[in-house]
């Protein structure tokens, strides 16, 4: 299993409600369109402020953590090739610019270590 995680921040001037509405009703569908046949899971984990250890509630650094799960490295690489096609990459990028603060776009492959508790 290959897992890609992307923490992302909404673009300046966009409310949390507007961000989530656009993501779930527009951008999500674009992801589904291009991930179908490659990804085994496509998750969005939206953040909500919580009281920190010092008793303060702060705006989260990121508004969503995107997770895309691939069954294997070969599928992950094939998806990367498909997503890098100029027309596809342009369509995704144009929509991302409507939603995200592109200065904070990050992408990580993760290794998971799970404890039994």
Secondary structure, DSSP 8 states (H G I E B T S, - for coil): -EEEEEEE-B-TT--HHHHHHHIIIIIHHHHHHHHTTTEEEEEEEE----B-TTS-B---S-SEEEEEEESSHHHHHHHHHHHTSHHHHHHHHHHHHHHB-GGG---EEE-------
